[in-house]
Amino acid sequence: MDRDISRDDLDGGATVALVLIDTKQNLLVEADLGDSHIIFGDHSDHRGSLDGAKSVDDWDVKVLSKEHAPDAPEEKKRIEEAGGEVNYTTGTARVGAVSMARALGDHEYKKPRVNRLAGHDLSDLDGVETGVAPGATVTHDLVSNKAHFSTRQLNGQSLIMLASDGVGDADEACDDAREAVRMWSEGMNLKDIAESITESAGKMKNADNCTVLLVVLDTEGNGSRRDSGSSVHRNSSSGSSRRGRRRSSISAFKDNIKELLK
């Protein structure tokens, strides 16, 4: 994907929240870049009530993704060892002008483009941040495309939420996922839940574009709800929204990323 973005000379960058599900082995693999979120909730049968009813307390909800902030100790160390530096000129930790240490795109902070300005004194250009430490030559990508990933075994019912940072930070996204579990357990459909989360995020001060995708799986087929499925809803900071369609091919995934960068 990153090679395609570079070849097509697209500007900007994109975060990634990706989940692959192996239905034969009941295995979930997630991969993430940047500050989008992947939340996983599974039902713990041993905590269920005697009559078999399920409540929100019966679900274990956790953040699987990792927020790649430039000032996170391991990211800051990696950036500096590669010849870069983290700046705080805007009050937020950044590599050059971006507030993420890992992403697709942003090739001005990746080899070989990142070294085009290496050795030039740009200190007199107000607001210009190359991400390169003074006098250094970058040896590795400052904004990395190496994803964090993890795996989970699927047992019984599971809820997966993928969300852009428009919902807030990881803790806030986890709270939204718990609320999604509650609403789903009470009979609300996934489409309406996704819309509710994005609409709430859009009302927050300094709201950012928000996309939420919800998926419910039932690997054993014995859950209390039989409408397991998925729903996606997007809400832009301008207030407009559009439904997404299920897309399964890698080419469609690439097209979606490229569309974001235009």
C-alpha positions as CSV (number, residue, x, y, z in Angstrom):
1,M,0.0,0.0,0.0
2,D,2.8,2.4,0.9
3,R,4.7,1.7,-2.3
4,D,1.5,2.4,-4.3
5,I,1.0,5.8,-2.5
6,S,4.6,6.7,-3.2
7,R,4.4,5.7,-6.8
8,D,1.3,7.7,-7.4
9,D,2.9,10.7,-5.5
10,L,-0.1,11.2,-3.3
11,D,0.2,13.7,-0.5
12,G,-0.8,13.3,3.1
13,G,-1.1,10.1,5.2
14,A,-3.7,7.7,6.6
15,T,-4.1,5.7,9.8
16,V,-5.0,2.0,9.6
17,A,-7.3,-0.2,11.7
18,L,-7.5,-3.6,10.1
19,V,-9.0,-6.9,11.3
20,L,-8.8,-10.3,9.6
21,I,-11.0,-13.1,10.8
22,D,-10.3,-16.8,10.1
23,T,-13.7,-18.4,10.6
24,K,-12.3,-22.0,10.3
25,Q,-9.9,-21.5,13.2
26,N,-12.0,-18.9,15.0
27,L,-9.0,-16.6,15.0
28,L,-8.9,-12.8,14.9
29,V,-5.7,-10.9,13.8
30,E,-5.6,-7.1,14.1
31,A,-3.1,-4.6,12.7
32,D,-3.0,-0.9,13.3
33,L,-1.0,2.2,12.4
34,G,-1.4,5.7,13.9
35,D,-4.3,6.6,16.3
36,S,-7.3,4.8,15.0
37,H,-8.8,2.3,17.4
38,I,-9.6,-1.5,17.5
39,I,-11.7,-2.6,20.4
40,F,-12.6,-6.2,21.2
41,G,-15.3,-7.4,23.5
42,D,-16.1,-11.0,24.2
43,H,-18.7,-12.6,26.4
44,S,-17.5,-14.5,29.5
45,D,-20.0,-17.3,30.0
46,H,-18.7,-18.1,33.5
47,R,-20.0,-14.8,34.7
48,G,-23.5,-15.2,33.2
49,S,-26.6,-15.3,35.4
50,L,-28.3,-18.6,36.4
51,D,-31.1,-18.1,33.8
52,G,-28.6,-17.6,31.0
53,A,-29.4,-13.9,30.5
54,K,-26.4,-11.7,29.5
55,S,-25.6,-8.3,30.8
56,V,-22.9,-5.7,30.0
57,D,-21.0,-6.9,33.0
58,D,-20.6,-10.3,31.4
59,W,-18.5,-8.8,28.6
60,D,-14.8,-8.2,28.7
61,V,-14.0,-5.1,26.6
62,K,-10.3,-4.3,25.7
63,V,-8.3,-2.0,23.4
64,L,-6.3,-4.1,21.0
65,S,-4.7,-1.3,19.0
66,K,-1.8,0.9,20.1
67,E,-1.7,4.7,19.7
68,H,1.6,5.6,17.9
69,A,2.4,9.0,19.5
70,P,5.8,10.5,18.6
71,D,6.6,11.1,22.2
72,A,5.9,7.5,23.3
73,P,9.3,6.4,24.7
74,E,9.8,3.6,22.2
75,E,8.7,5.7,19.3
76,K,10.8,8.7,20.3
77,K,13.9,6.5,20.7
78,R,13.3,4.9,17.3
79,I,12.9,8.3,15.6
80,E,16.0,9.8,17.2
81,E,18.1,6.8,16.4
82,A,17.0,7.1,12.8
83,G,18.2,10.7,12.6
84,G,15.0,12.5,13.3
85,E,13.6,14.6,16.2
86,V,10.3,15.1,17.9
87,N,9.2,18.8,18.1
88,Y,6.6,20.5,20.3
89,T,6.2,23.8,18.4
90,T,2.4,23.4,18.4
91,G,2.1,22.1,21.9
92,T,1.6,18.5,20.6
93,A,4.4,16.1,19.9
94,R,5.0,15.8,16.2
95,V,7.4,14.4,13.7
96,G,7.8,17.3,11.3
97,A,4.2,18.4,10.9
98,V,2.4,15.1,11.7
99,S,1.3,14.0,15.2
100,M,1.8,10.3,14.5
101,A,4.9,8.1,14.5
102,R,3.4,5.5,12.3
103,A,1.1,5.8,9.2
104,L,0.6,5.0,5.6
105,G,1.8,7.8,3.3
106,D,3.5,10.9,4.7
107,H,6.5,10.1,2.5
108,E,8.2,13.3,3.2
109,Y,9.2,11.7,6.5
110,K,10.2,8.4,4.9
111,K,13.2,7.3,2.9
112,P,14.4,8.4,0.4
113,R,12.4,11.7,0.3
114,V,13.1,12.6,3.9
115,N,16.7,13.3,3.1
116,R,16.1,15.7,0.3
117,L,16.3,18.6,2.7
118,A,18.9,17.0,5.0
119,G,21.9,19.3,5.6
120,H,20.0,22.5,4.7
121,D,19.5,25.1,7.3
122,L,15.8,25.9,7.4
123,S,15.7,27.6,10.8
124,D,14.9,30.9,9.3
125,L,11.7,29.5,7.7
126,D,9.0,30.0,10.2
127,G,6.7,27.0,10.7
128,V,8.8,24.6,8.5
129,E,9.5,21.3,10.3
130,T,11.3,18.6,8.3
131,G,11.5,16.0,11.2
132,V,15.2,15.7,10.6
133,A,17.6,16.4,13.5
134,P,20.1,19.3,12.7
135,G,23.0,18.0,10.6
136,A,21.7,14.4,10.5
137,T,21.0,12.1,7.6
138,V,18.0,9.8,8.1
139,T,18.8,6.1,8.1
140,H,15.3,4.7,8.5
141,D,11.7,6.0,8.1
142,L,10.8,8.6,10.7
143,V,7.1,7.8,10.2
144,S,7.0,4.1,10.1
145,N,4.7,1.8,8.2
146,K,5.4,-1.2,10.4
147,A,2.1,-2.0,12.1
148,H,1.4,-3.1,15.6
149,F,-0.6,-6.3,15.6
150,S,-2.1,-8.8,18.0
151,T,-4.3,-12.0,17.9
152,R,-7.4,-13.2,19.7
153,Q,-9.1,-16.5,19.8
154,L,-12.9,-16.2,19.2
155,N,-15.2,-18.1,21.6
156,G,-18.9,-17.6,21.7
157,Q,-20.1,-14.1,21.0
158,S,-17.7,-11.2,20.3
159,L,-18.1,-7.5,19.4
160,I,-15.5,-5.7,17.4
161,M,-15.3,-1.9,17.0
162,L,-13.0,-0.2,14.5
163,A,-13.0,3.6,14.9
164,S,-11.1,6.6,13.8
165,D,-9.7,9.0,16.3
166,G,-12.8,11.2,15.9
167,V,-14.4,9.3,18.8
168,G,-11.6,10.4,21.1
169,D,-8.6,8.6,22.6
170,A,-8.3,4.9,23.3
171,D,-10.1,5.0,26.7
172,E,-13.0,7.0,25.2
173,A,-13.2,4.5,22.3
174,C,-13.3,1.7,24.8
175,D,-16.2,3.4,26.7
176,D,-18.0,3.7,23.3
177,A,-17.5,0.0,22.7
178,R,-19.0,-0.8,26.2
179,E,-22.0,1.4,25.4
180,A,-22.3,-0.4,22.0
181,V,-22.4,-3.7,23.9
182,R,-25.1,-2.4,26.2
183,M,-27.3,-1.1,23.4
184,W,-26.8,-4.3,21.3
185,S,-27.7,-6.4,24.4
186,E,-30.9,-4.4,24.8
187,G,-31.9,-5.1,21.2
188,M,-30.7,-2.1,19.2
189,N,-29.3,-2.9,15.7
190,L,-25.7,-2.3,14.8
191,K,-26.5,0.4,12.2
192,D,-28.3,2.6,14.7
193,I,-25.5,2.0,17.3
194,A,-22.8,3.1,14.9
195,E,-24.9,6.2,14.0
196,S,-25.4,7.0,17.6
197,I,-21.6,6.9,18.4
198,T,-20.6,9.0,15.4
199,E,-23.4,11.6,16.0
200,S,-22.3,11.9,19.6
201,A,-18.7,12.4,18.6
202,G,-19.7,15.0,16.0
203,K,-21.3,17.2,18.8
204,M,-18.0,17.3,20.8
205,K,-16.0,20.6,20.8
206,N,-13.4,20.6,18.0
207,A,-15.0,17.5,16.5
208,D,-13.0,15.6,14.0
209,N,-14.1,13.3,11.2
210,C,-15.4,10.1,12.6
211,T,-15.9,6.6,11.2
212,V,-17.2,3.6,13.3
213,L,-17.5,0.0,12.1
214,L,-19.2,-2.5,14.4
215,V,-19.1,-6.3,13.9
216,V,-20.8,-8.9,16.1
217,L,-19.7,-12.6,15.7
218,D,-21.2,-15.7,17.2
219,T,-18.9,-18.6,16.7
220,E,-21.0,-21.1,18.5
221,G,-24.4,-20.1,17.2
222,N,-26.0,-20.2,20.6
223,G,-26.2,-16.6,21.6
224,S,-29.2,-14.7,22.8
225,R,-29.2,-12.5,19.7
226,R,-29.4,-14.0,16.2
227,D,-28.7,-10.9,14.2
228,S,-24.9,-11.1,14.3
229,G,-23.5,-9.0,11.5
230,S,-21.8,-5.7,10.8
231,S,-22.5,-2.0,10.2
232,V,-20.4,1.0,9.4
233,H,-21.2,4.7,9.8
234,R,-19.1,7.8,8.9
235,N,-19.7,11.3,10.2
236,S,-17.7,14.2,9.0
237,S,-16.9,17.3,11.0
238,S,-19.1,19.3,8.6
239,G,-22.1,17.3,9.6
240,S,-22.5,15.3,6.4
241,S,-22.5,11.5,6.5
242,R,-22.6,8.5,4.1
243,R,-23.0,4.8,4.6
244,G,-20.1,2.5,3.7
245,R,-20.5,-0.7,1.8
246,R,-18.8,-3.9,2.7
247,R,-15.6,-4.2,0.7
248,S,-13.5,-7.3,0.9
249,S,-10.8,-7.1,-1.8
250,I,-7.3,-5.7,-1.3
251,S,-7.8,-3.5,-4.4
252,A,-10.9,-1.9,-2.8
253,F,-9.0,-1.3,0.4
254,K,-6.2,0.5,-1.6
255,D,-8.8,2.5,-3.5
256,N,-10.4,3.7,-0.2
257,I,-7.0,4.7,1.2
258,K,-6.1,6.6,-1.9
259,E,-9.4,8.4,-1.9
260,L,-8.7,9.6,1.7
261,L,-5.4,11.1,0.5
262,K,-6.9,13.1,-2.4
